[in-house]
Structures are given as C-alpha cells and as structure tokens.
Amino acid sequence: MRALVTGSTGGIGEAIARRLAADGMSVVLVGRNRERADAARRRIAAAVPDADLSCEVADLSLMASVRSLGERADPLPDVVVSNAAVVAPLDAVTAEGLQLTFATNHLAPYLLLRTLAARLGDGPARFVVVGAAPRALARVPVDLDDLQFRDARTLGPLPSFRPFAAYGRTKNMNAMFGYALARRLADTRITVNGGHPGIVRQTGLGRHARGAFGVFTTLLNPFVPDVDFGADNPHWLATASEVEGVSGRYFVRREEVPTATHTTDMARQDRLWDSSARLVGLPVTL
C-alpha cells in the first residue's frame, strides 16, 4: 500500500504520514522544499525505524507544480490525504496570478485529485480531503461570484480576521469539491471523504497572522490539543475498515456529520467545479 500526503513536512500532515508509515504503508511526503521534506523524513524515520518513506517537492500554490506532481506519481497511490493549507494575506498572489490561499487550499486538491483519479481509472483508492469545523464554516459560505476574495469587505469588519475568513471559505470549497468529486466517481473504486482534524496547535496556519487575529491565535494555542490529536480523524478515514467503500461523506472525530446546506447544494457544487476547471485548464467533464 502506498500513501501520498500533502503538507507533510510538519504539523498535522507529518503526524498523519507517521501514522501511515507505522501501519506499514510506503509514504510519499510532499513539501515545498527539499530541506523541509528531508527533515520530516528523518523525524518520521526516527519514530518508525522501518518506515518506507520518499519525498516529492511541489509548490502547491502553483498549478504547474501540482499538475506535475499528479502526472509523475509512480506507482500510483492507494491513499491520498490532501492536507496542505495556508492562511495568507488577501493580497498575496502567486506567480500564476491566483490568490495564494485559494490556489493552495482549493485549486491544488482539485487539480491533484482530478489528475490522480484520471490516472487510476478502475483502480481502488481512498481520497481524504482535510477540512475544518462544519459548525464554524456554516457562517462563511463560498461566494461563487468572488472565489478569490477581491471584495474584502464581505469577509468581515476586522481586517486582521479577513484572511482567516477567506481560509474558512476555502475549507467550505474543500467540502463542496469532495462531494462533487465523489458523485462523479460513484461508479469507480475511488472513495472521497472529508474530515475535520480538530482545532490543534503547531499547524503553522497562523504564521502570517497579524493584529487582533495574531493575538487570538497566540492566546488559543496553550488550550488546544497537539497535532497527533489532529491526525487521528484523517488517518482513520484513510485506513479504517468501517469506512471502506463509503464515499461523499464528512466526518468529525470518526463520526459522520452534516455540513451546511450551502455546501451540499449540488448546483452550487457544480458551479464551483466548473469555475475551478476553467482556472486550472481542465475540461468540465471528469
């Protein structure tokens, strides 16, 4: 069994990769630079001495890099955990002209999982899309007419909190994409499920935080669990017999939960799907 985990050079992603390696899987660690990927590989190898680990370098904010990652994966993975995410300033734009949070958190998993699904064909696989808290996300529906947060005023009155509101929208995009992809793969042996890892510290998500939001994240850290807690639900979705063959669901603490109606509306899912296809240069049809 082979697993590919994005955002696995630290935080929750590294903890997920370590658990999968302890299960005996060959694990591909995906990170933005070789040094961080190699450091994570060494840490996991120290914890799991017989771990079968390899590293792939990919900048998930750049669609050319994501496409290359999906096309060169060999052998193809049996498990893919889409975990990488950022909370970036609203004016942060990639070299390809895309807003950084949107590109990394939504377009990257959209392009990667579509690319891998096309290559897998009739092969079995589990895709796990790491999301966020459904109750909190209910308050930040995706603006389908402003996917890249150009109207910052819609993200709330406090400028320092707006990047986190944008992050919340991308996590709703993750849920919508997971449901839409599961529908399109219903006749295959690929399953797609989303899950909340819990609010944990040491994720690195708040590294760009400023103002009131920066203070909030600093004060919150001592009172939340660590990344090993956050790894439990995604790891369970990737491996548990209880969810074998289950697809198109969302889980919190190993329990299926509903998400907001604005994420389960199929017309909204399809609008997001079509817009995303155009932005990454894929056909609308899978």
C-alpha angles and dihedrals in degrees: 000000000000127000131192118201123187120210089024100140091091146345122028093346093058091047090051091049091050091052092048090049090051087054088060098256123141102242128205112205114209119201141153097249137024096237095057092043092051091047091053090048090054093049092050092045090053090053095040106031095189095046117142102218137167133172134228122190114215133152101222092196089068117070093206089059093046092049091050091050092053094045097048099045104124124199094026115244125253090203129033121187112192101202109139114116141153139195102216133173112275092242093053107115128181126233086260091058098253126130105259101230092046093047096047101038102038116011094046096058090039092056097037097049093043090051093048093044090054091051094045093057106166093357120116121246143152119229116196119190112197109221136164141254110317095208093053092043091055087077096056108056117184114263099223090194093053108036093158098051098245091154099060093180090075089063095069142282098279112075093203091058096046096086089056091049088052089051088052090054091053090051088055087050087055091055092046092048092048092054092045094048092047090054091051093048096045092115094050134073092249116106125199124198135164128215144179114234093200129248105297138163129243094042095123091226093122097052092108094044117132137180119354093353091054090053090047094054092047092052093045098053099078092054102051130075125258131259095274088067089050092051095057101079097043091045090050091051090051096050116014121115088215091072099038106133092008114127141169096031137120125224138196119186090350092305125112111242135179121249127212118296090241087065097045096048103112095207090056091046091052093049090053091045093052094046091048092050091055093048094052096038099248128133115258092239115076 
